[in-house]
Amino acid sequence: MIPPRANPELLGHENALRALEGLYRAGRLPHAILLAGPRGIGKATLAFRFARSLLSATGEAGPESGVFRRIAAGSHADLLTIERALDPRRGRLKSEIGVEEARAAALFLRMTAAEEGWRIVIVDGAEEMTRNAQNALLKILEEPPPRSLLLLLSHNPGRLLPTIRSRCRSVLLAPLPAALVSRLVARIEPQIEEEEREALALLAQGSIGRALDLAAAGGLALYRSLLDLLSGVPRLDLGALHAFADKLARSGEEDTFRLAEELILELVARIAVAAASGEPEREILPGEGRVLAALAAKSSGSQWALVHQKIDRGFARLRGFNLDRKQAILAAFFAIEEAAQ
């Protein structure tokens, strides 16, 4: 998949780009913009596309231009990208964006532009900034230098300080249409069959990034396993459930567990919608509608929403206190079973 900074194609967010460029042409571009929306829908692609437009003297910065090539290579002197850094000791990305990165962004924006134009900072995953990092960034928002722009990208803007959100122009980006996600999956992973692509597009909820992650991680097979376990509710197959939870609790299965966590919450959300509306959403996999309808009939939409909150809190405690993954899975299914009695 092409990295956002090197992607010349913007799909699904053309109206948002036109709105931002309109603000610039009208001389009303704010110093800080919050691009919010689900993970993997193209927020970063939009941010880099708009940055190329501002940093190009003509406003056009196609793949053949020097601006495009320098941004794609991460070498443009007037553009800084802030994101989670690599932890050299663990060989993986850090869990947070620290205060030093935020201070570097503030210092960068205060410097004179190398090319007598704009200075732009893109913070990808802004909700991952620590409280100290957010406070450090807040100082530059309170007194922004001229011709500086801060682009905050977030799939969970509620985790940002209210004072940061209030100083940003918020642009809410909608999920991509399922048909578009399916076409993009076909382009990037042509070996995936059409039926599987369509299921991935629905399960990904309008996120091409999530669709590709699900495909790589066997997300559809995992989702089928969850449906099979729930098909017997109000009586769970305890043997099958324990075997499933044991597998997710093994060392080396951390990524699969996190995916299962997301899919369990997605399933309960779909049950809540079915209970509230009276009918399930479009089937992702064959037989799903029957399972969801049976569970939705057992409790109201508001009750299923409470189950969703309970399971979400349980997974949050697991992450916060490094608790037993197996017990977290069992607790989630027992909460579903209780609501279906």
N, C-alpha and C positions, 0 to 999 in steps of 0.2 A: 504494500500500500504506500502511495506517495506521501511523504511527510507534509503536513500542512504548509510549512514555509516554502515548499517547492511545488505546491499543487497549483497549476494554472487555472483549474476548473472549479468554479463555485456553483453548486447545485442546490436549489431549494431555498436559498437566502438572498436571491437577487433583489427583492424589494427592500430588505434591510440594508444592503449595500447602497442602493439608490438613495435611501433616506439619509444615510451617513454622508454620502457625497453631496447631497443637497444642503445639509447643514454647513458643510465646509464652503460650498460655493456662496451661500448666503452670509458667510462670516459669523455664523452662530455655533460653530463647533465647540462643544464643551471641552474642558481640560481632562475630564475623566469619563469613560464610558464603561458600563458594566454589561457585557454580553452574557446573558443567562439562558440556560436551556439544558436539556438532558445531555449526558455524556455521549460523545461520539457522533454528534449530529452535524459538525462542521463549524463550530464556533472559532476554532483556531484558524481554519482555512479562510473564514471571513475576515478575521483580524489581520492576517498577513496580507490578504488581498487589499484591504483598506490602507494598510501601512504602505504598501507598494505605490498606491495611488498618491498618497501624501508626499512620499519621498521622491517621486518622479517630478522633474521640472515641468513636464507636459501633462501629468496626470495619467499617462498611459505607461504601463510597465509590464508588457507581455514577456513571454519566455525568452525572447531574443534580446531583451534590454539588459544593460549592465546592472540596473537596480534589482531586477528579478534575480539575476545570477548571484549577486552579492547577498541578498536576503536569503536565498536558498542555501547558500554556503555558510550563513551565519556570520558574515564578515562586513555587513554594512555598519559604518561608524556611527550612524544616528539611530540605530534600532537595537534595543536590548531586550532579550527574552529571559524572563524569570520563571523557573519551574523547579520542581523537586530535583535536588542534586543527587549524584551517585555517592553512596557511602562506600569509600574505598576499602574499609575493613570488612564489610559484609558482602560487597560485590553486588549490591542492589540499590534501588532508589530509596532515599530517605522517606520517612512517613510524613514529613512536614517541610514547609518552606520557612527557613529561619530568619531571624532579625538581620543577620549580615546581608542576606540577599536583598531584603527590603531597603536597607540603608544604601546599598549599592545602586538600587533603582532610583532612590531620591537624589543621590549625588549625580547620577548620569543625567537626569532631567534638568539639573541646575547648570550643567556645563553648556558652553556655547556649541551650537550645531556645527559639525565639521563641514557640512556642505551648505551652510547659510539657509537652512530650511527648518524642518521640524525635528524635534527629539522625541522619540516614541519608545515607550516601555510596554511590553506585552507580558502580563502575568497569567500564565496558563495553569489553571487549578488554584484560583485565588482563595477558595475556601480552605485550602491546605496550609495557609499562612498561620503561624502561631499568633497568639494575642500580641506579643511584643512586636512581631513583624508587622501586623496590621497597624499598631500604634505608630510605628516608625514611618509607614507609608502615609498615614493620616496627616503627618506634618507637611508633606509636599502637596497634599490635596487642599490644605487650609490656605497655603500661599503658593499656588502653582506659577511657575515661571512662564513667560510668554512663549508661544509656539512650542508648547510641550503637550504631549498627549499620553495619558495612561489608559491602557485597554486591559480591563480585568475580565477574565474568562472564568465562569463558574457554573457548575451544574447544581450547586447547593448554596445560593446566595444568602440564605438565612443564617449561614455560619459566619458571615462577615459582620463586622461591627455596624450597628445602625448608623453611626456617624460617617462611616465610609460609604454605605449605600446612599445616604442622603446627599452626598457630594458628587454622585455619579449620575449621568444620564443612563437610565436602564433601557436596554433593548432586549426584549424577550424573544428568543428564537424558538419556533415551533419544531416538533419532530418532523422528520422527512416522511412523505407518503410511503406506505409499504411497497407500492409498486416501484417507486424510485429506488428504495433500498434493495429490492430484489434485483433490479437491473444492474445496480452497482456491484452487488455480490457476484453476479454473472460475469461482469467485466473483470473483476479482480481475481475471482476464483472460478474460472469457467468449467472446472471439472465437477462442480456441485450441481446435482440434478435440479430441475425446475421445481419439483414438489418440495424438496428440502429448502431451496432458496426462499420460496414463499413462506414456509413455516418459520425460517430464521428471521425473515423480515417482520413477521407478526410478533414473534417473541422478543425481538430487539426493540420494539416500540419506537420505530422511526429513527434508530441510530445505526448508521452503517458501521461505525466502529464496534458497537456491541454485537452486531450481526456477525462480523468477522471473528470477533473474540469467541462467540458462542460456537461458530463452526470449528474453530481450531481446538476448542476445549471439549468437544462432544456434548454441547449444551442440549441438543434435541434428545439425545439418548438419556441424559440425566433428567430432563423434564418428563420423559416417558416413564422413567422409574418412579418419579414423584407421583404421577397420575396413577400408576399401578398400585402404589401403596395406599393412596386415598380412595381407590375404587371400592374397598371393602368397608369404609367408614359408614355407619358408626362403630363397626368392629374392626380394629386394626389387626393385621397379621403381625403379631409381635415378633415372631421368628424372622420374618422378612425385614421388618423395621430394624431390629437389632443388627442384622447382617449388614444392612445398608449403612446404619450409623457407625458400625465398626470400621467399615471401609473408609468412610470420610474422616475418621479419627486417626487413621494411620499416619505415620511420619511420611512426609513427601506428598501428602494429599491436600496441602493447605489451599492451593488454588482451586481444586475441585470443591472443597468445602465452601470457600467464599462464593463460588458460582451457585452451589446448592442453596446457600443462604439467600442469595438474590432471587432465585427461582421459587423458593418456598414463599417468600414475601409477595412475589408477583402472582403466584397461584391464589393466595388468600385475597389479594386485592381483586382478582378477577371473580372470585366467589362473592365478594362484597358487592361488586357491580352487578352481578347476576341477581343477587338477592334484592337489591334496591330497584332494579329495572324490570325484574320479572323474567328475564331471559339472558342466557350467557352471551358473551361477545363471540365474534367469529372464531371458529375452532382453529387452534394452532396445529394440533395433531388429531387424527381420527379417534373418536371416542371421548375426547376431552369434554365436549358439550354435555354428554350424559353425566359424567362425574361431577362437573361443576353445578349442573342443575340439581342433582340429588343433594349436594351439600348446601346449596343456596336455599333449598326448601326447608332446611332444618332451623335456620335462625334468620333474623332480619339483617338488612344491610348494615345498620348501625352496630349490631352485635358483632358482625364479622369484621367491621372496622376496628372494634376494640380488640378482637383477636389479633389482627394485624399489628396493632400497637404493642400488645403484650409480647408477641414473638420478636418484633423489632427491638424492644427493650432487652429481651433475653440475649439476642445476638450482640447488642451493644455491651452488655455486662461481660459477655465472653471476651470481646476484644479488649475491654478495659482492664480485666483482671486475669486474663490468660487462663480461663476456666476450661473444663473438659468439653471438647467439641462434640463427643458422642452425647453427652447429657443435654447439650443445647439442641441437638437435632431431635432427641426424644421428647424434650419439653415442648418443642414446636408442634410436633405431631399430636402429642397428648392435648395440647390446647385446641387444636382443630377437632380432635375426637370429642372433647368435652362440649364444644359448641354444637356438635352435630347430634347430641343425644336427644 
